[in-house]
Amino acid sequence: DIYQQDLRLYPLREGYENGHLIVPPHGYTMTQGFHSFDHPVRIDSFQPHGHLRMNAASLEKFDPKTGRTTPISQISNWSATWHHSHIYDSDVAPLLAPGEVLVIKQWYDNTADNPNNPDPDQWVYGGSRTGDEMSHAWIAVTHLDDEGFDQLVAERREREERSLAGSDDD
């Protein structure tokens, strides 16, 4: 692999950790963040981050040319007691073409039904304390050039065609 992973911060949205993330008492909320690249990338891993009231997260890609949204990962019953990085095998790691939009969604439950919730009577705001909430994810990407992207797409298409024909030799 001649490409290098990127370890920069790409803000998906502004303000959630500065008081703009609000979960009402006995209520729910959902956040969304968006990022696109002007070149192709491969998503290598996804690790959502939240605190006690976050209970689900998803990663999707949106193609503005077709209007199609494709699910990448859905983490239901998420728990702050285990922060897990979901690492994709390189032969199936999601690929984003230039201009496609990475969409992260996170859901929060501030009700008594949430077993991790210490106090459903509290208003919960974005912040760094355990009793606050966060809405972000660590996403490892490999930046590709057009030739490398086209090669990966062709290899996957060929493998899928072999599999559908019943001759998957991988």
C-alpha positions in Angstrom: 0.0 0.0 0.0 1.8 3.2 -1.2 -0.8 5.5 0.4 -0.5 7.0 3.9 -3.3 7.4 6.4 -4.2 10.9 7.5 -4.3 11.8 11.2 -5.7 15.4 10.9 -8.9 16.6 12.4 -11.7 17.2 9.9 -14.6 19.0 11.8 -17.9 17.5 10.6 -19.9 20.3 12.3 -19.2 23.2 14.6 -20.4 23.9 18.1 -21.7 20.6 19.6 -19.1 20.5 22.2 -19.6 24.2 23.1 -23.2 24.0 24.4 -25.1 23.6 21.1 -25.7 19.9 21.7 -28.7 19.8 24.0 -30.6 16.7 25.2 -33.8 17.7 27.2 -34.8 15.9 30.4 -36.7 12.7 29.6 -36.0 13.3 25.9 -34.1 12.3 22.9 -32.0 14.1 20.3 -29.9 13.2 17.2 -26.9 15.0 15.6 -25.6 14.9 12.1 -22.2 15.9 10.7 -20.9 16.1 7.1 -17.6 16.1 5.4 -16.5 15.6 1.8 -13.1 15.3 0.1 -12.0 16.7 -3.2 -10.2 13.4 -4.0 -11.0 9.7 -3.4 -10.5 8.2 0.0 -10.8 4.8 1.6 -12.4 4.6 5.1 -10.2 2.3 7.2 -12.0 2.6 10.6 -14.8 4.3 12.4 -15.0 4.9 16.2 -17.9 7.0 17.4 -17.5 8.9 20.6 -20.1 10.0 23.1 -20.8 9.7 26.8 -23.6 8.3 29.0 -26.7 9.2 26.9 -25.4 8.4 23.4 -27.0 5.1 22.4 -26.5 4.7 18.7 -24.3 6.0 15.8 -24.1 5.5 12.1 -21.8 6.3 9.2 -23.2 6.8 5.7 -22.0 8.1 2.4 -24.2 10.5 0.3 -23.7 10.9 -3.5 -24.8 14.4 -4.5 -24.8 13.4 -8.2 -27.4 10.6 -7.7 -29.0 11.6 -4.4 -28.3 8.1 -3.1 -27.4 7.5 0.5 -25.5 4.3 1.2 -25.1 2.9 4.8 -21.5 2.2 5.9 -21.9 1.2 9.5 -24.7 1.2 12.1 -23.9 0.8 15.8 -27.1 0.2 17.8 -27.2 -0.2 21.5 -24.0 1.7 21.8 -22.6 2.0 25.3 -20.1 4.4 26.8 -18.6 1.5 28.7 -16.9 0.3 25.6 -15.4 2.6 22.9 -14.6 0.3 20.0 -12.9 1.1 16.8 -14.6 -0.7 13.9 -11.8 -1.6 11.5 -12.7 -2.5 7.9 -10.8 -5.2 6.0 -9.0 -3.5 3.2 -10.8 -5.4 0.5 -14.2 -4.2 1.7 -13.3 -0.8 3.3 -15.7 1.8 2.1 -14.6 4.0 -0.8 -15.6 7.6 -1.3 -15.3 9.2 -4.7 -14.4 12.9 -4.9 -17.3 15.0 -3.8 -19.2 12.2 -2.0 -20.3 13.3 1.5 -19.5 11.3 4.6 -22.4 11.6 7.0 -22.2 10.7 10.7 -25.3 10.5 12.9 -25.5 10.0 16.6 -28.6 9.4 18.8 -29.1 10.3 22.5 -31.5 8.9 25.1 -32.0 11.0 28.3 -34.8 8.8 29.6 -35.1 6.4 32.5 -35.1 3.6 29.9 -31.4 4.2 29.2 -29.5 2.1 31.8 -26.4 4.3 31.5 -28.3 7.5 32.3 -27.5 8.7 35.9 -30.2 11.3 36.0 -33.0 11.7 33.3 -34.2 14.9 35.1 -31.1 16.9 33.9 -30.7 19.0 30.8 -27.6 17.6 29.1 -25.2 19.9 27.1 -22.2 19.3 25.0 -19.0 19.2 27.0 -16.0 17.2 28.1 -17.3 16.0 31.5 -18.8 12.5 31.7 -22.2 14.0 32.6 -22.0 16.1 29.4 -22.3 14.7 25.9 -20.1 14.6 22.9 -20.9 14.1 19.2 -17.9 13.1 17.2 -16.0 10.1 15.8 -12.5 9.1 15.0 -12.4 8.0 11.4 -9.2 6.8 9.8 -8.9 7.5 6.1 -6.4 6.6 3.4 -6.1 9.3 0.7 -6.1 7.9 -2.8 -5.3 9.2 -6.2 -7.7 8.7 -9.1 -5.7 5.7 -10.5 -5.6 3.9 -7.2 -9.3 4.5 -6.6 -10.2 3.2 -10.1 -8.0 0.1 -9.5 -9.7 -0.7 -6.2 -13.2 -0.2 -7.7 -12.2 -2.5 -10.7 -10.8 -5.2 -8.3 -13.9 -5.2 -6.2 -16.2 -5.3 -9.3 -14.2 -8.2 -10.7 -14.3 -10.1 -7.4 -18.1 -9.5 -7.1 -18.6 -10.8 -10.7 -16.6 -13.9 -10.0 -18.5 -14.5 -6.8 -21.9 -14.1 -8.6 -20.7 -16.5 -11.3 -19.8 -19.1 -8.5 -16.1 -19.0 -9.1 -14.8 -17.0 -6.1 -11.2 -18.1 -5.9 -10.2 -15.6 -3.2 
